[in-house]
């Protein structure tokens, strides 16, 4: 297989995965016209059209879909073979693309990056912080940190840490309104809420005997950003349900108080976790494995 032919196949695979010439060009950091020329050359060599093109839409032909289904495993196999051989002979290198929610990225991951980058000087990092759940394959993500039950589908998921919550308030709020003795008293207070279905109307609790119950909550303040919710709690705006990584430093410092330490609490369900998620592959590049091991050790 000639080098130019393999390059054209990779470009075709990128266009099929990303959905447009422009997206493939951005991913490869080339001009869109070079992607168009590469696809045209491949079509000429194959003798059939891979895409139907017009000004507003690009769609694969039936022949293009069939061809892609046959070569995608070949391209992936070649990439894995190249990656595995390079991993054997070198330390982790290249670009590592990581995504996480904005608050976790700012609060937990960003402070660790200097230590990781000092350890692996041949690696470059791109940290994509978003509260939307982006597609790992389409957006060429190497590793995502996600919360909830274990992710399913065509991904590999490794547990990073259990996810626990605390109902917190500032000492000034407690002094002003009085201490609550049971979670059910929350229904009589104005709480700081997160606009997630369920989360904004009910909080879950579990007592020492394992009995689960939910408490209706209400409030005039909805906040869609985790770190901002912590700041609202610190400002005395009311009880706030926070994941532990957003409140433990403040609890230890005495700037926030755990209102119900004898109860477990949760947003929408118990026994969830933070997961390290990457596209399902038979071989995991050592740059991804290195970052996963680093996070396990640090978190």
Secondary structure, DSSP 8 states (H G I E B T S, - for coil): --HHHHHHHHHHHHHHHHSSHHHHHHHHTS-HHHHHHHHHHHHHHHTS-SEEE-SS-EEE-HHHHHHHHHHHHHHHHHHHHHHHHHHHHS-S-EEEEEEE-HHHIIIIIGGGHHHHHHH-TTEEEEEEE-SS---TTTTT-SEEEEEES---SSEEEEEEEEE-EEEEE-HHHHHHH---SSGGGGGGSEEEE--STTTTTEEEEE-TT--EEEEE-EEEEE---HHHHHHHHHTT---EEEEGGGTHHHHHHTSSEETTTTSEEESS-SSEEEEEEEE--SS--HHHHHHHHHHHHH-
